[in-house]
Amino acid sequence: MKYIGDSDYQHGSPSRLGVLLVNLGTPDSTDVPDVRRYLKEFLSDPRIVEVPRALWWLILNGVILRVRPAKTAEAYKSVWDEKEGSPLLSISKKQAAALGIKLANTSKAKVVLAMRYGNPSIADALTELRGANVRRLIIVPMYPQYSGSTVGSVFDEVTRQLSKLRWLPECRFVNQYFDEKAYIEALAQTIREHWQQHGRAQQLVMSYHGIPQRYRTSGDPYFCQCQATSRLVADELQLTQDDYRVVFQSRFGREPWLQPYCDETLKSLPAQGIKSINVVCPGFAADCLETIEEIDEENREYFMDAGGEEFSYIPALNDHTTHIDMLSSLIERHTGGWPEALQIDVNKADVLAASKQRALALGANA
């Protein structure tokens, strides 16, 4: 393997703590070729679809990428903003900017955003961090609940890109935060705020992105962590078991996925006497196609057509102050012991200058 060197490194230059925020991704535009390119990268990930590669290549390229991009492009058009583009990307940029400001007074970390699929890529984000002389790096996948198909995939790609470097940064990786007290409190607060503004429905529906059932039976903890998050939020809101329910959305293909399914559940609720619901998606750190179009449009229609009377979607945490505060405290705790977290000045001018002179005396390049 040919490694990427650090020939541009200058002795005596200050080092930085870096924060890499990673979310799922989005196409560059709603044009079908861009959507096809995005879907190909996403669906080619063996963490997403655990099917023998040769067979899946034939299905993906022979069937799915011929049919699905046009339909998905239409869905993206319904949520795309003329000025800001993809809601996931625009919200994620706001999150990164707010977090950078929040951390400026403590660790002085450089916060960079990446998407697992599409742009900005993890490779480009790591290049930016490397250019800022980041020597200690914390990676924060924006998925509260761990799944191999999300957090595991981010780990795969980050380490794949880092494996190309000759001089690796010191790294820490946040696997999940599904039961973080501040995360639970932030969710509960946004739900209360929504109730205060729009009223409280008969039942609170907590919807999470699904995964195939066999991933769970193979040891993926995602299902259990979703249940734990829901229980903790319910406890924080003092809800009874009849006040809320947990469902799973976004399935595709013929094999069983985590149940109960969101769409089937919402179609059945009116017949059970539940005519008004609030829906929240605790597993999504930012609103995106799956929350705006799939939940607040498609599933709203299922519920109302089945006899529902009131459907109210509660937005994701997005760049809400409580969310940024939670992420900041999470990062500060996970960077505990590092000089920046201890607010130790490792970049004093006289120390850096002396270091450079010693290196030059030993024959280093200026």
N, C-alpha and C positions, 0 to 999 in steps of 0.2 A: 504493500500500500504506500502511496505517496502522501506524506503528511503535509498539511498546511503549516508553514513555519511562522515565526514571529520576528522576521528579519527587520521589520519596521519598529520593533520595540526600542525605546530609548531609556537607558539606565537613568534612574533618578526621577522617573515620571510617577505621578501619584496613581495609586490603585483605587478601584471602586468596588462597591457592593452592587450587584445587579439583581434585578427581579424580572423574571420572564413570566408574563401572564399568557396563558394559552387557552383559547377556546376552540370550538369545533371548526368553523370555517364557513365560507360563503363564496359563491361565484363572483367574478369581477363585474359582471353585468347580468342583465336578464336576457341577453342574446343567447339563442340556443347553443351555438358553439362554445360559449363560455360556461354555460350550465353543463354541457356534455363533458367538458374538460374537468370541471369540478367533480361531477359525479363519478367520472372514471377514476380519479385519484382517491376519492372517498371509498368507493365500492371495491377498489383493488386492494385495500388494506386487509391482510389476512386476519387482523383482530376484529374487523367489522363482520366479515363473512367467513366463517370457519367451514369452508368447503374445499375439497381437493382442488389445487390451483388449476390444473389443466381443464377440469370440468367447468370450474367457475369462469375461466377465461372465455370458454365457448359461450356460456350463458350470458355473461356480461357484454361481450363484444358482438355476439350474434343476435341477441334479443333485446336486453335491457337498454343499452346505449343507442339503440335504433328507435326505441319507442318513448322511453321515460323523459329524456331531456326536454322535449317540447312541452309536455304536461307540467313538468317541474318549473320550467321557465314562466309559464302562465301563472303559477302559484306565486312565484317570486315577484312578478309584476304587481300583484295585489298588495304587497307589503313594501315595495321599493319606494324610497323617497327621492324626489327629483333632484334635491340638492345634496342630501347626505348618503344616498344610495342604500346599501344593505343596512337594515336596523341593527343586526347583530354587530356589524363592524363599527357603525357609528357609536353605538352604546359602549362597546368595548373600548373604543378610543377615549371616550369620556371617563370610563373607569380608570384606565391607565393614567390619564392626565391627573385626575383627582387623587389617585393613590400616590403619584409622584410628588404632588404638593404636600400631601399628608406626611410622607416619609422624609421630606426635605429637612425638617428640623431635628430629626433624630439620626437615622443611619445615613442620610444623604445618598440614598440608593438611586441608581438609574433604573427606571421602570420602562420596560419595552414590551410591546404587545406582539403576539404571533397567533396565527391560526394553524391548526393541525393540517388542514387541507385548504388550498388556495393561498391567498395573500392577505397580509404580510406573512411570509413563510417562516418557519422555525429557523431555517438556514440563514435567511437574511437577518432575522432578529439576533441570532448568535453572532453574526458578523458585526452588527452594530454594537453589541455589548463588548465584543472583543476590541473593537476600535476605540471604545471608551475606557479601555484598560481595566475591564472588570476581571478580577481575580478570585472573587467569591461570588457564587451565583446560587440563587434559590429559584426553583422552578415551581410555579403555582398553576396547575391545571384548574380551570374554572368549572370544575364539576364537584359539587359537594359530596356526592356519593360515589364511591369507587366502583369502577367496572373495568375489566380488561379491555373492553371495546372503546373506552374513552381515556381514562387515566393511563392504562397500560399502553395504549397506542402512543400517547404523548411521550411516555418514557422511552419507547422504542425509537421514535424519531429524534428526540433530543440526544440520546446516546449515540445514535447512528451518525448524527452530524458532529458530535463532539469527538467521535472516534477518528475523525479526519485531522484533528489538531495535534500538533506536536506538544504544545504546552497547555495542559488542561486546567481550567479553573477549578477551584474547590467548589463542590456542588452539594446542595441539599434539595430534596424533592418532597413536596407536600402531596401525600397520597389521597387524603380525604378530609373533609371537615363537617360531615353529616350531623354530628352531635355537638358541635361547638356551641357553647352557651350563647355567645354573641350572635351567631348565625340564627339560632332558634329564636332569640329575642327580636332580631331584625325582621324575620318572617312574620312573627306574631304582631309586631308593630305595624307593618304595612297592611296586614289583614284588618287590624283594629281601625286604622286610618280609613281604609276603604269602607268599612261598616259605618263609620261616623259620617262619611260623605254620601254614601249611596244606600245605606240601610243593610240590615243583615238578612240573608235568605234563610230558607228552611234548613238547608244543609250546605256544608263546605265540602267541596270535592277537591282532593289533592291529586293532581295528575303528574305522572313521571314518564319520561321516555322509556319505552320497553326494550327488552332484549329477548332473544330466543330462550325458551324455558330450559333447553339443554345446557345453556351457558351457566344457569343457576345450579343445575344438578351436577355440573362439572366442577363446582366450587367457587363460582363468582359470587361475592358477598352483596352485590348490588341490591337485590330484592330485600334482604334483611335490613340494609342500611336505609332504604326508602321507608320501610315500615317504622324504623326507629325514629327517623326525622319526623314523620307524621305523628307518631305518638307523643313526641316531645313538644311539638307545636300545639297539639291538642291539649296537653297538660298545661302549657303556658297560657292558653286561651280558656282553660277550665271547661273544655268541651266533654260531653259524654260520648260514648261509642255511637250513639244514634245521631249525633250532631255532624259527623264527618265520615267520609269514606275515601279509600285509596284506590286509584285506577292507573292503568298503563296505556300509553298512546303510541302512535307512530309505527305500528307493526307493518311488515310487508313480507310477502312470500306465503307459503302454505303451511309451514311448520308451526306448532304452538309457540306463542310468546307468553311473557308474564301476564297473568290475569289477576283481577278482572280487566277486560278491555274497556277503554274509555268510551269509545263510540257506542258499543253495545249497552253499556251501563246507562249512558245518558238517554238513549232511546227508550229504556225500560222504566226510568224513574217516574215520569208522569203517571203511568198506570199504577204505581205504588203510592200515589198521593203526594209525591214530592214535586211541586209545581214551580218552585223557585230555588235556584242554586247559585252559589259563588264558586268559581273555579280558580285555583291557584296552582302554579307549577313550581314547586320548591326545588326541583333539580336543575332548573335553568337559571344561570347567573345573569343572563340578559335576554330580553325578549327577542324573538327571532321568528323564522318561518313557522316553526312547530308550535309556537304559542299564539302568534298573531293570526296566522291563516288557518292552521289546523284546529286550534282550540276555539279562538274567539270568532271564527267565521264558520268553518265546516261543522264542528261539534255543537256550536250554538244552534245551527240550523237543524241538526238531528234532534236536539232537545225540544226546540220550539215546535217543529213539525210533529213531534210525538205527543204534543199537548202541554208542553211546558209554558209557563206564563212569564217567568223572569229569569234571565241568564245574565250574570255579571262576572266578567273576567277581572281578576286582581293581578295587576302587572308584576313582573319579576322584580327582584331587588334593584337591578340596573345600577345606576350611579347614585342611588339613595345614600344619604349621609351615613345611615346606620350600616349599610353594606361596606362602604369604604372604610369606616372605622373598624369593622370586623376584620376585613382583609389586612388592614394595617397591623392590628394586634396579633393576628395569626402569623404574619411575616416576622414581626418583631420577636415573637416567641420562638419561631423555628430558626431564627438566626442567632439565638442566644449563645453567648460565648465568643462570637466573632467580634473583632475589634470595633466594627461600626456599631454593632448592637450595644456594646459597652460604652460607646461614645468616646473611644480612645482615638486620639488623633495620630493616625499612622502616616500622615502625609505632611509632617512638619517640614518647612522649607530647608532648614539647616541639615536635618537628617537625610533628606532626599539629595541635597547637594553633596554631602559627604559620601553617600552611597555611589553617586555618579563618579566622583573623583577616584574612588577606590577601583571601580570597574574600569575606568580609562587607564589607570596605572597598570592594570592586569591585561591590557590590550584589547578591551572591548571597543566596538564601534561607537562613535558618538551618537 
